[in-house]
């Protein structure tokens, strides 16, 4: 069972995940935190089909799955995955309360 305090997924993100994943049967969204970016860590979101032993699954809807490995989950615990669309474009965003600083684009952060 998914611990609700580990990762929240907004309604907008869940709806967009349903639309996106319906085009790619058998795939799920993987969130990984990797060293890099302009602040030390960066978020990597990609579609994947391979589960790893330490993956934690989140099921924001009946047809969408988000997967995070345990090390990455420790770094984003308490975060919210959201989907934002504006005149410049649309994207998934992680709102991470653990980030001490983040870059202007929101793709990298420091602890």
N, C-alpha and C positions, 0 to 999 in steps of 0.2 A: 504494500500500500504506500502511496505517495505521502510523505510528510508535507503538510500544507505550508509550513514555514520555510522550507528549503528554496522553492522557486514558485512564484506566482506567475500566471499567464493571463494577460488581460483578455477581455472579450474580443477586442479588435484583433489581437494576435491569434487567438483561437480561430476566429472566422477566416482570417487570411491563410492560416495554416491549412484549414480544410480545403480552401480553394486551390492552393498551391499543390498540396499533396495528392489531391484527386487527379492531377495530371501525371503523377509519378507513382503508380501503384507499387506497394511494397517498400516505399521509402519513408523515412522519418527525418525530422530535423535534429541534427546533432549540434550541441553547443559545447565548444571547447575553449579553455583559456590557455594561451600559449605565451611564452616569453617573447617580448618584442613590442612593436609600436613605439610611439614617442614618449610613453610614460612607464614602460617596464613590462606591462602585460597587455595582450590584446585579445579581443573576443573573435572567435572563428565560428561562424554559423554555416553549415553545409547540409545538403541532403545526403543521407547515408542508408545503407542496407545491412551493414555488419554490426551486430551487438558485441560488446566486449564484456568480460567477466565483472568489471567494476561499474558498469553502467547503471544509472538510476533512470527509470522511465517516468514520464509525466504524461498524463492523458487529458489534455484540455477539452477534448470532445470525443465523440464515438469514432471518428475517422482520422484523428490527428494524434501523433505521438511526438514528444520531445524527449531526447535522451541526453544525459550529461554524465561524464565520467566522474568518479568520486573526488579526485583531486581538483578538477574544475569546479565542482559543486561546492567544495569547501571555500573557494575564492568568491563565488557568487551567491552564497547562501543568503536568503532574505531578499534577493533581487526580484524584479518583475520584468518579464518579457512582454514588450508592447509592440504594436505596429502603428507607425505614424505615416500619414500621407499629407504632403503639402505641395505648394507650387513647384518646388525644386525637385521633388521626387518622393518615393515611398520606401520605407525599410523597416525591418525589425530592429528594435532598440532594447538594450538591457539597461535597466535602471538599478544600479548596484549601490546599496547603502554602505558597503564596505570600502568603496573607492575613496581614497584620500584626495586624489586629483584625477581628472580625466581630460582628454584632449578635446578640441573643439568639435570634432566629428563624432565623438562618443565611442569610437572603436577601441581606444586603449585607455588604460587606467593604471594608477599606482596604489599601493596599499599603505 
